[in-house]
């Protein structure tokens, strides 16, 4: 989601407001991984509340893990 239209920027602003508890660095990582606004919302909406997290390439989601070194 590099070159954003005005509509996409508006969506991004609203999502940042809605998910203001998500750390800004994590939000940027999610933004890098999302292919579009719908996937961005899906990733944010399914974001686990426990840490640590790892990115699952197949599910295209962050998943909680108990031991980050075993993943």
N, CA, C and O atoms as a Tripos MOL2 file, in Angstrom:
@<TRIPOS>MOLECULE
protein
  284   283    71     0     0
PROTEIN
NO_CHARGES

@<TRIPOS>ATOM
      1 N           0.8300   -1.1840    0.0000 N.3       1 UNK1
      2 CA          0.0000    0.0000    0.0000 C.3       1 UNK1
      3 C           0.8790    1.2540    0.0000 C.2       1 UNK1
      4 O           0.7990    2.0860    0.9040 O.2       1 UNK1
      5 N           1.7070    1.3670   -1.0200 N.am      2 UNK2
      6 CA          2.6510    2.4710   -1.0750 C.3       2 UNK2
      7 C           2.0210    3.7820   -1.5510 C.2       2 UNK2
      8 O           1.9850    4.7640   -0.8090 O.2       2 UNK2
      9 N           1.5370    3.7910   -2.7590 N.am      3 UNK3
     10 CA          0.9970    5.0240   -3.3260 C.3       3 UNK3
     11 C          -0.5030    5.0590   -3.0580 C.2       3 UNK3
     12 O          -1.2850    4.3870   -3.7310 O.2       3 UNK3
     13 N          -0.8820    5.8400   -2.0790 N.am      4 UNK4
     14 CA         -2.2640    5.8510   -1.6060 C.3       4 UNK4
     15 C          -3.0970    6.9230   -2.2860 C.2       4 UNK4
     16 O          -2.6240    8.0300   -2.5430 O.2       4 UNK4
     17 N          -4.3450    6.5780   -2.5720 N.am      5 UNK5
     18 CA         -5.2960    7.5610   -3.0740 C.3       5 UNK5
     19 C          -5.8560    8.3180   -1.8630 C.2       5 UNK5
     20 O          -5.5900    7.9620   -0.7140 O.2       5 UNK5
     21 N          -6.6220    9.3500   -2.1400 N.am      6 UNK6
     22 CA         -7.2380   10.1130   -1.0490 C.3       6 UNK6
     23 C          -8.1750    9.2350   -0.2260 C.2       6 UNK6
     24 O          -8.2070    9.3380    1.0000 O.2       6 UNK6
     25 N          -8.9340    8.3740   -0.8960 N.am      7 UNK7
     26 CA         -9.8540    7.4840   -0.2060 C.3       7 UNK7
     27 C          -9.0800    6.5160    0.6930 C.2       7 UNK7
     28 O          -9.4760    6.2770    1.8340 O.2       7 UNK7
     29 N          -7.9840    5.9600    0.1820 N.am      8 UNK8
     30 CA         -7.1670    5.0350    0.9730 C.3       8 UNK8
     31 C          -6.5530    5.7420    2.1800 C.2       8 UNK8
     32 O          -6.4580    5.1610    3.2610 O.2       8 UNK8
     33 N          -6.1370    6.9950    1.9960 N.am      9 UNK9
     34 CA         -5.5990    7.7680    3.1250 C.3       9 UNK9
     35 C          -6.6550    7.9840    4.1930 C.2       9 UNK9
     36 O          -6.3690    7.8880    5.3860 O.2       9 UNK9
     37 N          -7.8750    8.2740    3.7660 N.am     10 UNK10
     38 CA         -8.9790    8.4560    4.7130 C.3      10 UNK10
     39 C          -9.2370    7.1770    5.4980 C.2      10 UNK10
     40 O          -9.4370    7.2150    6.7130 O.2      10 UNK10
     41 N          -9.2310    6.0450    4.7990 N.am     11 UNK11
     42 CA         -9.4210    4.7530    5.4610 C.3      11 UNK11
     43 C          -8.2950    4.5170    6.4600 C.2      11 UNK11
     44 O          -8.5410    4.0750    7.5830 O.2      11 UNK11
     45 N          -7.0820    4.8060    6.0640 N.am     12 UNK12
     46 CA         -5.9260    4.6210    6.9380 C.3      12 UNK12
     47 C          -6.0210    5.4830    8.1910 C.2      12 UNK12
     48 O          -5.7090    5.0170    9.2870 O.2      12 UNK12
     49 N          -6.4430    6.7150    8.0450 N.am     13 UNK13
     50 CA         -6.6090    7.6070    9.1960 C.3      13 UNK13
     51 C          -7.6570    7.0580   10.1520 C.2      13 UNK13
     52 O          -7.4570    7.0490   11.3670 O.2      13 UNK13
     53 N          -8.7720    6.6010    9.5990 N.am     14 UNK14
     54 CA         -9.8430    6.0330   10.4380 C.3      14 UNK14
     55 C          -9.3800    4.7670   11.1510 C.2      14 UNK14
     56 O          -9.7060    4.5610   12.3200 O.2      14 UNK14
     57 N          -8.6240    3.9190   10.4590 N.am     15 UNK15
     58 CA         -8.1150    2.7000   11.0930 C.3      15 UNK15
     59 C          -7.1030    3.0210   12.1920 C.2      15 UNK15
     60 O          -7.0730    2.3560   13.2280 O.2      15 UNK15
     61 N          -6.2820    4.0340   11.9660 N.am     16 UNK16
     62 CA         -5.3310    4.4440   13.0100 C.3      16 UNK16
     63 C          -6.0760    4.9510   14.2440 C.2      16 UNK16
     64 O          -5.6480    4.7100   15.3720 O.2      16 UNK16
     65 N          -7.1800    5.6460   14.0310 N.am     17 UNK17
     66 CA         -7.9910    6.1150   15.1590 C.3      17 UNK17
     67 C          -8.6400    4.9380   15.8860 C.2      17 UNK17
     68 O          -8.6440    4.8760   17.1150 O.2      17 UNK17
     69 N          -9.1830    4.0140   15.1120 N.am     18 UNK18
     70 CA         -9.8770    2.8640   15.7100 C.3      18 UNK18
     71 C          -8.9240    1.9420   16.4710 C.2      18 UNK18
     72 O          -9.2710    1.4100   17.5250 O.2      18 UNK18
     73 N          -7.7260    1.7590   15.9280 N.am     19 UNK19
     74 CA         -6.7520    0.8510   16.5410 C.3      19 UNK19
     75 C          -5.5900    1.6320   17.1540 C.2      19 UNK19
     76 O          -4.4250    1.2860   16.9590 O.2      19 UNK19
     77 N          -5.9170    2.6740   17.8880 N.am     20 UNK20
     78 CA         -4.8810    3.5260   18.4700 C.3      20 UNK20
     79 C          -4.0700    2.8250   19.5540 C.2      20 UNK20
     80 O          -3.0090    3.3160   19.9390 O.2      20 UNK20
     81 N          -4.5560    1.6730   20.0590 N.am     21 UNK21
     82 CA         -3.7970    0.9360   21.0680 C.3      21 UNK21
     83 C          -2.6960    0.0730   20.4480 C.2      21 UNK21
     84 O          -1.8240   -0.4230   21.1610 O.2      21 UNK21
     85 N          -2.7300   -0.1080   19.1320 N.am     22 UNK22
     86 CA         -1.6840   -0.8690   18.4510 C.3      22 UNK22
     87 C          -0.4370    0.0220   18.3680 C.2      22 UNK22
     88 O          -0.5050    1.1750   17.9430 O.2      22 UNK22
     89 N           0.6890   -0.5370   18.7790 N.am     23 UNK23
     90 CA          1.9420    0.2250   18.7650 C.3      23 UNK23
     91 C           2.2200    0.7170   17.3390 C.2      23 UNK23
     92 O           2.0070   -0.0250   16.3810 O.2      23 UNK23
     93 N           2.6910    1.9540   17.1910 N.am     24 UNK24
     94 CA          2.9230    2.5210   15.8470 C.3      24 UNK24
     95 C           3.8650    1.6910   14.9700 C.2      24 UNK24
     96 O           3.6610    1.6110   13.7590 O.2      24 UNK24
     97 N           4.8750    1.0840   15.5550 N.am     25 UNK25
     98 CA          5.7980    0.2610   14.7590 C.3      25 UNK25
     99 C           5.0740   -0.9850   14.2420 C.2      25 UNK25
    100 O           5.2340   -1.3590   13.0800 O.2      25 UNK25
    101 N           4.2930   -1.6150   15.0860 N.am     26 UNK26
    102 CA          3.5310   -2.7820   14.6690 C.3      26 UNK26
    103 C           2.5040   -2.3940   13.6070 C.2      26 UNK26
    104 O           2.2910   -3.1320   12.6450 O.2      26 UNK26
    105 N           1.8770   -1.2530   13.7810 N.am     27 UNK27
    106 CA          0.9110   -0.7790   12.7850 C.3      27 UNK27
    107 C           1.5950   -0.6160   11.4290 C.2      27 UNK27
    108 O           1.0280   -0.9920   10.4030 O.2      27 UNK27
    109 N           2.7980   -0.0610   11.4140 N.am     28 UNK28
    110 CA          3.5410    0.1150   10.1540 C.3      28 UNK28
    111 C           3.9010   -1.2250    9.5320 C.2      28 UNK28
    112 O           3.8410   -1.3690    8.3110 O.2      28 UNK28
    113 N           4.2720   -2.2040   10.3430 N.am     29 UNK29
    114 CA          4.5920   -3.5400    9.8290 C.3      29 UNK29
    115 C           3.3530   -4.1800    9.2060 C.2      29 UNK29
    116 O           3.4340   -4.8350    8.1670 O.2      29 UNK29
    117 N           2.2190   -3.9820    9.8510 N.am     30 UNK30
    118 CA          0.9680   -4.5160    9.3100 C.3      30 UNK30
    119 C           0.6430   -3.8040    7.9960 C.2      30 UNK30
    120 O           0.2100   -4.4390    7.0350 O.2      30 UNK30
    121 N           0.8470   -2.5180    7.9560 N.am     31 UNK31
    122 CA          0.5980   -1.7370    6.7490 C.3      31 UNK31
    123 C           1.4870   -2.2180    5.5980 C.2      31 UNK31
    124 O           1.0400   -2.2720    4.4520 O.2      31 UNK31
    125 N           2.7330   -2.5650    5.8950 N.am     32 UNK32
    126 CA          3.6440   -3.0870    4.8690 C.3      32 UNK32
    127 C           3.1650   -4.4250    4.3210 C.2      32 UNK32
    128 O           3.3280   -4.7040    3.1330 O.2      32 UNK32
    129 N           2.5800   -5.2460    5.1740 N.am     33 UNK33
    130 CA          2.1830   -6.5940    4.7800 C.3      33 UNK33
    131 C           0.8160   -6.6380    4.0900 C.2      33 UNK33
    132 O           0.5540   -7.5490    3.3040 O.2      33 UNK33
    133 N          -0.0390   -5.6880    4.3690 N.am     34 UNK34
    134 CA         -1.3960   -5.6940    3.8140 C.3      34 UNK34
    135 C          -1.3740   -5.3870    2.3210 C.2      34 UNK34
    136 O          -0.6710   -4.4870    1.8600 O.2      34 UNK34
    137 N          -2.1620   -6.1610    1.5820 N.am     35 UNK35
    138 CA         -2.2420   -5.9610    0.1350 C.3      35 UNK35
    139 C          -3.2430   -4.8760   -0.2370 C.2      35 UNK35
    140 O          -3.1240   -4.2450   -1.2870 O.2      35 UNK35
    141 N          -4.2430   -4.6590    0.6410 N.am     36 UNK36
    142 CA         -5.2710   -3.6560    0.3750 C.3      36 UNK36
    143 C          -5.9240   -3.2580    1.7010 C.2      36 UNK36
    144 O          -5.5470   -3.7530    2.7630 O.2      36 UNK36
    145 N          -6.9040   -2.3600    1.6240 N.am     37 UNK37
    146 CA         -7.5440   -1.8590    2.8350 C.3      37 UNK37
    147 C          -8.3200   -2.9510    3.5780 C.2      37 UNK37
    148 O          -8.3580   -2.9650    4.8080 O.2      37 UNK37
    149 N          -8.9280   -3.8520    2.8330 N.am     38 UNK38
    150 CA         -9.7050   -4.9240    3.4540 C.3      38 UNK38
    151 C          -8.7860   -5.8530    4.2440 C.2      38 UNK38
    152 O          -9.0950   -6.2200    5.3770 O.2      38 UNK38
    153 N          -7.6690   -6.2290    3.6490 N.am     39 UNK39
    154 CA         -6.7320   -7.0960    4.3570 C.3      39 UNK39
    155 C          -6.1210   -6.3600    5.5520 C.2      39 UNK39
    156 O          -5.8890   -6.9670    6.5980 O.2      39 UNK39
    157 N          -5.8640   -5.0850    5.4080 N.am     40 UNK40
    158 CA         -5.3490   -4.2880    6.5220 C.3      40 UNK40
    159 C          -6.3130   -4.3530    7.7000 C.2      40 UNK40
    160 O          -5.8960   -4.5790    8.8360 O.2      40 UNK40
    161 N          -7.5990   -4.1540    7.4310 N.am     41 UNK41
    162 CA         -8.6000   -4.2480    8.4880 C.3      41 UNK41
    163 C          -8.6250   -5.6450    9.0960 C.2      41 UNK41
    164 O          -8.6630   -5.7910   10.3170 O.2      41 UNK41
    165 N          -8.6050   -6.6670    8.2530 N.am     42 UNK42
    166 CA         -8.6440   -8.0510    8.7450 C.3      42 UNK42
    167 C          -7.4580   -8.3630    9.6490 C.2      42 UNK42
    168 O          -7.6210   -8.9950   10.6930 O.2      42 UNK42
    169 N          -6.2870   -7.9300    9.2600 N.am     43 UNK43
    170 CA         -5.0900   -8.1830   10.0700 C.3      43 UNK43
    171 C          -5.2010   -7.4600   11.4110 C.2      43 UNK43
    172 O          -4.9200   -8.0370   12.4610 O.2      43 UNK43
    173 N          -5.6110   -6.2020   11.3660 N.am     44 UNK44
    174 CA         -5.7520   -5.4410   12.6090 C.3      44 UNK44
    175 C          -6.8350   -6.0220   13.5040 C.2      44 UNK44
    176 O          -6.6850   -6.0720   14.7250 O.2      44 UNK44
    177 N          -7.9180   -6.4580   12.8910 N.am     45 UNK45
    178 CA         -9.0410   -6.9710   13.6650 C.3      45 UNK45
    179 C          -8.7440   -8.3230   14.3130 C.2      45 UNK45
    180 O          -9.3420   -8.6660   15.3320 O.2      45 UNK45
    181 N          -7.8360   -9.0790   13.7360 N.am     46 UNK46
    182 CA         -7.4950  -10.3970   14.2890 C.3      46 UNK46
    183 C          -6.1720  -10.3680   15.0600 C.2      46 UNK46
    184 O          -5.6490  -11.4180   15.4320 O.2      46 UNK46
    185 N          -5.6500   -9.2080   15.2940 N.am     47 UNK47
    186 CA         -4.3640   -9.0860   15.9860 C.3      47 UNK47
    187 C          -4.4810   -9.5910   17.4250 C.2      47 UNK47
    188 O          -5.3160   -9.1060   18.1880 O.2      47 UNK47
    189 N          -3.6430  -10.5660   17.7980 N.am     48 UNK48
    190 CA         -3.6930  -11.0760   19.1770 C.3      48 UNK48
    191 C          -3.2820  -10.0000   20.1830 C.2      48 UNK48
    192 O          -2.5410   -9.0720   19.8600 O.2      48 UNK48
    193 N          -3.7740  -10.1480   21.3900 N.am     49 UNK49
    194 CA         -3.4380   -9.1740   22.4350 C.3      49 UNK49
    195 C          -2.2500   -9.6140   23.2700 C.2      49 UNK49
    196 O          -1.7460   -8.8460   24.0900 O.2      49 UNK49
    197 N          -1.7970  -10.8490   23.0670 N.am     50 UNK50
    198 CA         -0.6540  -11.3450   23.8340 C.3      50 UNK50
    199 C           0.6000  -11.3290   22.9780 C.2      50 UNK50
    200 O           0.5440  -11.4540   21.7550 O.2      50 UNK50
    201 N           1.7090  -11.1750   23.6350 N.am     51 UNK51
    202 CA          3.0120  -11.1800   22.9670 C.3      51 UNK51
    203 C           3.7910  -12.3940   23.4170 C.2      51 UNK51
    204 O           3.4940  -12.9210   24.4890 O.2      51 UNK51
    205 N           4.7490  -12.8620   22.6840 N.am     52 UNK52
    206 CA          5.2450  -12.3990   21.3870 C.3      52 UNK52
    207 C           4.3590  -12.8390   20.2250 C.2      52 UNK52
    208 O           3.5200  -13.7320   20.3490 O.2      52 UNK52
    209 N           4.5810  -12.1800   19.1030 N.am     53 UNK53
    210 CA          3.8390  -12.4500   17.8850 C.3      53 UNK53
    211 C           4.7900  -12.8620   16.7740 C.2      53 UNK53
    212 O           5.9510  -12.4530   16.7530 O.2      53 UNK53
    213 N           4.2960  -13.6660   15.8610 N.am     54 UNK54
    214 CA          5.0340  -13.9790   14.6440 C.3      54 UNK54
    215 C           4.0830  -13.8660   13.4660 C.2      54 UNK54
    216 O           2.8750  -14.0540   13.6040 O.2      54 UNK54
    217 N           4.6390  -13.5610   12.3180 N.am     55 UNK55
    218 CA          3.8440  -13.4460   11.1050 C.3      55 UNK55
    219 C           3.7290  -14.8210   10.4600 C.2      55 UNK55
    220 O           4.7380  -15.4920   10.2410 O.2      55 UNK55
    221 N           2.5120  -15.2400   10.1570 N.am     56 UNK56
    222 CA          2.2590  -16.4960    9.4640 C.3      56 UNK56
    223 C           2.0190  -16.1720    7.9940 C.2      56 UNK56
    224 O           1.0300  -15.5260    7.6480 O.2      56 UNK56
    225 N           2.9270  -16.6220    7.1340 N.am     57 UNK57
    226 CA          2.8440  -16.3050    5.7050 C.3      57 UNK57
    227 C           1.6090  -16.9230    5.0460 C.2      57 UNK57
    228 O           1.0030  -16.3030    4.1720 O.2      57 UNK57
    229 N           1.2300  -18.1320    5.4530 N.am     58 UNK58
    230 CA          0.1030  -18.8010    4.8310 C.3      58 UNK58
    231 C          -1.2260  -18.1590    5.2240 C.2      58 UNK58
    232 O          -2.0830  -17.9200    4.3730 O.2      58 UNK58
    233 N          -1.3880  -17.8840    6.5040 N.am     59 UNK59
    234 CA         -2.6360  -17.2920    6.9940 C.3      59 UNK59
    235 C          -2.6740  -15.7830    6.8180 C.2      59 UNK59
    236 O          -3.7340  -15.1630    6.9050 O.2      59 UNK59
    237 N          -1.4910  -15.1900    6.5670 N.am     60 UNK60
    238 CA         -1.3500  -13.7370    6.4280 C.3      60 UNK60
    239 C          -1.9080  -13.0170    7.6500 C.2      60 UNK60
    240 O          -2.6980  -12.0780    7.5460 O.2      60 UNK60
    241 N          -1.4700  -13.4920    8.8020 N.am     61 UNK61
    242 CA         -1.8890  -12.9340   10.0950 C.3      61 UNK61
    243 C          -0.7320  -13.0310   11.0690 C.2      61 UNK61
    244 O           0.1840  -13.8330   10.8900 O.2      61 UNK61
    245 N          -0.7840  -12.2020   12.1050 N.am     62 UNK62
    246 CA          0.1210  -12.3550   13.2230 C.3      62 UNK62
    247 C          -0.4930  -13.3700   14.1750 C.2      62 UNK62
    248 O          -1.6910  -13.3310   14.4520 O.2      62 UNK62
    249 N           0.3320  -14.2700   14.6680 N.am     63 UNK63
    250 CA         -0.1330  -15.2980   15.5860 C.3      63 UNK63
    251 C           0.6670  -15.2200   16.8790 C.2      63 UNK63
    252 O           1.8620  -14.9260   16.8480 O.2      63 UNK63
    253 N           0.0290  -15.4790   18.0080 N.am     64 UNK64
    254 CA          0.7720  -15.4930   19.2740 C.3      64 UNK64
    255 C           1.5790  -16.7910   19.3930 C.2      64 UNK64
    256 O           1.1500  -17.8450   18.9240 O.2      64 UNK64
    257 N           2.7240  -16.7010   20.0120 N.am     65 UNK65
    258 CA          3.5520  -17.8900   20.2700 C.3      65 UNK65
    259 C           4.0120  -17.8350   21.7180 C.2      65 UNK65
    260 O           4.1010  -16.7600   22.3120 O.2      65 UNK65
    261 N           4.3040  -19.0050   22.2830 N.am     66 UNK66
    262 CA          4.8060  -19.0350   23.6510 C.3      66 UNK66
    263 C           6.3170  -18.9150   23.6830 C.2      66 UNK66
    264 O           6.8820  -18.3500   24.6190 O.2      66 UNK66
    265 N           6.9770  -19.4490   22.6540 N.am     67 UNK67
    266 CA          8.4320  -19.3800   22.5740 C.3      67 UNK67
    267 C           8.8220  -18.9800   21.1680 C.2      67 UNK67
    268 O           8.7060  -19.7800   20.2400 O.2      67 UNK67
    269 N           9.2790  -17.7630   21.0000 N.am     68 UNK68
    270 CA          9.5770  -17.2190   19.6690 C.3      68 UNK68
    271 C          10.7220  -17.9580   18.9950 C.2      68 UNK68
    272 O          10.8240  -17.9340   17.7690 O.2      68 UNK68
    273 N          11.5780  -18.6070   19.7550 N.am     69 UNK69
    274 CA         12.7090  -19.3130   19.1650 C.3      69 UNK69
    275 C          12.2930  -20.6560   18.5620 C.2      69 UNK69
    276 O          13.0150  -21.1830   17.7150 O.2      69 UNK69
    277 N          11.1880  -21.2120   18.9550 N.am     70 UNK70
    278 CA         10.7270  -22.4770   18.4150 C.3      70 UNK70
    279 C           9.9690  -22.3190   17.1070 C.2      70 UNK70
    280 O           9.8110  -23.2940   16.3730 O.2      70 UNK70
    281 N           9.5130  -21.1600   16.8070 N.am     71 UNK71
    282 CA          8.6810  -20.9100   15.6210 C.3      71 UNK71
    283 C           9.4900  -20.9360   14.3820 C.2      71 UNK71
    284 O           8.9540  -20.7450   13.2910 O.2      71 UNK71
@<TRIPOS>BOND
     1     1     2 1
     2     2     3 1
     3     3     4 2
     4     3     5 am
     5     5     6 1
     6     6     7 1
     7     7     8 2
     8     7     9 am
     9     9    10 1
    10    10    11 1
    11    11    12 2
    12    11    13 am
    13    13    14 1
    14    14    15 1
    15    15    16 2
    16    15    17 am
    17    17    18 1
    18    18    19 1
    19    19    20 2
    20    19    21 am
    21    21    22 1
    22    22    23 1
    23    23    24 2
    24    23    25 am
    25    25    26 1
    26    26    27 1
    27    27    28 2
    28    27    29 am
    29    29    30 1
    30    30    31 1
    31    31    32 2
    32    31    33 am
    33    33    34 1
    34    34    35 1
    35    35    36 2
    36    35    37 am
    37    37    38 1
    38    38    39 1
    39    39    40 2
    40    39    41 am
    41    41    42 1
    42    42    43 1
    43    43    44 2
    44    43    45 am
    45    45    46 1
    46    46    47 1
    47    47    48 2
    48    47    49 am
    49    49    50 1
    50    50    51 1
    51    51    52 2
    52    51    53 am
    53    53    54 1
    54    54    55 1
    55    55    56 2
    56    55    57 am
    57    57    58 1
    58    58    59 1
    59    59    60 2
    60    59    61 am
    61    61    62 1
    62    62    63 1
    63    63    64 2
    64    63    65 am
    65    65    66 1
    66    66    67 1
    67    67    68 2
    68    67    69 am
    69    69    70 1
    70    70    71 1
    71    71    72 2
    72    71    73 am
    73    73    74 1
    74    74    75 1
    75    75    76 2
    76    75    77 am
    77    77    78 1
    78    78    79 1
    79    79    80 2
    80    79    81 am
    81    81    82 1
    82    82    83 1
    83    83    84 2
    84    83    85 am
    85    85    86 1
    86    86    87 1
    87    87    88 2
    88    87    89 am
    89    89    90 1
    90    90    91 1
    91    91    92 2
    92    91    93 am
    93    93    94 1
    94    94    95 1
    95    95    96 2
    96    95    97 am
    97    97    98 1
    98    98    99 1
    99    99   100 2
   100    99   101 am
   101   101   102 1
   102   102   103 1
   103   103   104 2
   104   103   105 am
   105   105   106 1
   106   106   107 1
   107   107   108 2
   108   107   109 am
   109   109   110 1
   110   110   111 1
   111   111   112 2
   112   111   113 am
   113   113   114 1
   114   114   115 1
   115   115   116 2
   116   115   117 am
   117   117   118 1
   118   118   119 1
   119   119   120 2
   120   119   121 am
   121   121   122 1
   122   122   123 1
   123   123   124 2
   124   123   125 am
   125   125   126 1
   126   126   127 1
   127   127   128 2
   128   127   129 am
   129   129   130 1
   130   130   131 1
   131   131   132 2
   132   131   133 am
   133   133   134 1
   134   134   135 1
   135   135   136 2
   136   135   137 am
   137   137   138 1
   138   138   139 1
   139   139   140 2
   140   139   141 am
   141   141   142 1
   142   142   143 1
   143   143   144 2
   144   143   145 am
   145   145   146 1
   146   146   147 1
   147   147   148 2
   148   147   149 am
   149   149   150 1
   150   150   151 1
   151   151   152 2
   152   151   153 am
   153   153   154 1
   154   154   155 1
   155   155   156 2
   156   155   157 am
   157   157   158 1
   158   158   159 1
   159   159   160 2
   160   159   161 am
   161   161   162 1
   162   162   163 1
   163   163   164 2
   164   163   165 am
   165   165   166 1
   166   166   167 1
   167   167   168 2
   168   167   169 am
   169   169   170 1
   170   170   171 1
   171   171   172 2
   172   171   173 am
   173   173   174 1
   174   174   175 1
   175   175   176 2
   176   175   177 am
   177   177   178 1
   178   178   179 1
   179   179   180 2
   180   179   181 am
   181   181   182 1
   182   182   183 1
   183   183   184 2
   184   183   185 am
   185   185   186 1
   186   186   187 1
   187   187   188 2
   188   187   189 am
   189   189   190 1
   190   190   191 1
   191   191   192 2
   192   191   193 am
   193   193   194 1
   194   194   195 1
   195   195   196 2
   196   195   197 am
   197   197   198 1
   198   198   199 1
   199   199   200 2
   200   199   201 am
   201   201   202 1
   202   202   203 1
   203   203   204 2
   204   203   205 am
   205   205   206 1
   206   206   207 1
   207   207   208 2
   208   207   209 am
   209   209   210 1
   210   210   211 1
   211   211   212 2
   212   211   213 am
   213   213   214 1
   214   214   215 1
   215   215   216 2
   216   215   217 am
   217   217   218 1
   218   218   219 1
   219   219   220 2
   220   219   221 am
   221   221   222 1
   222   222   223 1
   223   223   224 2
   224   223   225 am
   225   225   226 1
   226   226   227 1
   227   227   228 2
   228   227   229 am
   229   229   230 1
   230   230   231 1
   231   231   232 2
   232   231   233 am
   233   233   234 1
   234   234   235 1
   235   235   236 2
   236   235   237 am
   237   237   238 1
   238   238   239 1
   239   239   240 2
   240   239   241 am
   241   241   242 1
   242   242   243 1
   243   243   244 2
   244   243   245 am
   245   245   246 1
   246   246   247 1
   247   247   248 2
   248   247   249 am
   249   249   250 1
   250   250   251 1
   251   251   252 2
   252   251   253 am
   253   253   254 1
   254   254   255 1
   255   255   256 2
   256   255   257 am
   257   257   258 1
   258   258   259 1
   259   259   260 2
   260   259   261 am
   261   261   262 1
   262   262   263 1
   263   263   264 2
   264   263   265 am
   265   265   266 1
   266   266   267 1
   267   267   268 2
   268   267   269 am
   269   269   270 1
   270   270   271 1
   271   271   272 2
   272   271   273 am
   273   273   274 1
   274   274   275 1
   275   275   276 2
   276   275   277 am
   277   277   278 1
   278   278   279 1
   279   279   280 2
   280   279   281 am
   281   281   282 1
   282   282   283 1
   283   283   284 2
@<TRIPOS>SUBSTRUCTURE
     1 UNK1         2 RESIDUE 1 A UNK
     2 UNK2         6 RESIDUE 1 A UNK
     3 UNK3        10 RESIDUE 1 A UNK
     4 UNK4        14 RESIDUE 1 A UNK
     5 UNK5        18 RESIDUE 1 A UNK
     6 UNK6        22 RESIDUE 1 A UNK
     7 UNK7        26 RESIDUE 1 A UNK
     8 UNK8        30 RESIDUE 1 A UNK
     9 UNK9        34 RESIDUE 1 A UNK
    10 UNK10       38 RESIDUE 1 A UNK
    11 UNK11       42 RESIDUE 1 A UNK
    12 UNK12       46 RESIDUE 1 A UNK
    13 UNK13       50 RESIDUE 1 A UNK
    14 UNK14       54 RESIDUE 1 A UNK
    15 UNK15       58 RESIDUE 1 A UNK
    16 UNK16       62 RESIDUE 1 A UNK
    17 UNK17       66 RESIDUE 1 A UNK
    18 UNK18       70 RESIDUE 1 A UNK
    19 UNK19       74 RESIDUE 1 A UNK
    20 UNK20       78 RESIDUE 1 A UNK
    21 UNK21       82 RESIDUE 1 A UNK
    22 UNK22       86 RESIDUE 1 A UNK
    23 UNK23       90 RESIDUE 1 A UNK
    24 UNK24       94 RESIDUE 1 A UNK
    25 UNK25       98 RESIDUE 1 A UNK
    26 UNK26      102 RESIDUE 1 A UNK
    27 UNK27      106 RESIDUE 1 A UNK
    28 UNK28      110 RESIDUE 1 A UNK
    29 UNK29      114 RESIDUE 1 A UNK
    30 UNK30      118 RESIDUE 1 A UNK
    31 UNK31      122 RESIDUE 1 A UNK
    32 UNK32      126 RESIDUE 1 A UNK
    33 UNK33      130 RESIDUE 1 A UNK
    34 UNK34      134 RESIDUE 1 A UNK
    35 UNK35      138 RESIDUE 1 A UNK
    36 UNK36      142 RESIDUE 1 A UNK
    37 UNK37      146 RESIDUE 1 A UNK
    38 UNK38      150 RESIDUE 1 A UNK
    39 UNK39      154 RESIDUE 1 A UNK
    40 UNK40      158 RESIDUE 1 A UNK
    41 UNK41      162 RESIDUE 1 A UNK
    42 UNK42      166 RESIDUE 1 A UNK
    43 UNK43      170 RESIDUE 1 A UNK
    44 UNK44      174 RESIDUE 1 A UNK
    45 UNK45      178 RESIDUE 1 A UNK
    46 UNK46      182 RESIDUE 1 A UNK
    47 UNK47      186 RESIDUE 1 A UNK
    48 UNK48      190 RESIDUE 1 A UNK
    49 UNK49      194 RESIDUE 1 A UNK
    50 UNK50      198 RESIDUE 1 A UNK
    51 UNK51      202 RESIDUE 1 A UNK
    52 UNK52      206 RESIDUE 1 A UNK
    53 UNK53      210 RESIDUE 1 A UNK
    54 UNK54      214 RESIDUE 1 A UNK
    55 UNK55      218 RESIDUE 1 A UNK
    56 UNK56      222 RESIDUE 1 A UNK
    57 UNK57      226 RESIDUE 1 A UNK
    58 UNK58      230 RESIDUE 1 A UNK
    59 UNK59      234 RESIDUE 1 A UNK
    60 UNK60      238 RESIDUE 1 A UNK
    61 UNK61      242 RESIDUE 1 A UNK
    62 UNK62      246 RESIDUE 1 A UNK
    63 UNK63      250 RESIDUE 1 A UNK
    64 UNK64      254 RESIDUE 1 A UNK
    65 UNK65      258 RESIDUE 1 A UNK
    66 UNK66      262 RESIDUE 1 A UNK
    67 UNK67      266 RESIDUE 1 A UNK
    68 UNK68      270 RESIDUE 1 A UNK
    69 UNK69      274 RESIDUE 1 A UNK
    70 UNK70      278 RESIDUE 1 A UNK
    71 UNK71      282 RESIDUE 1 A UNK
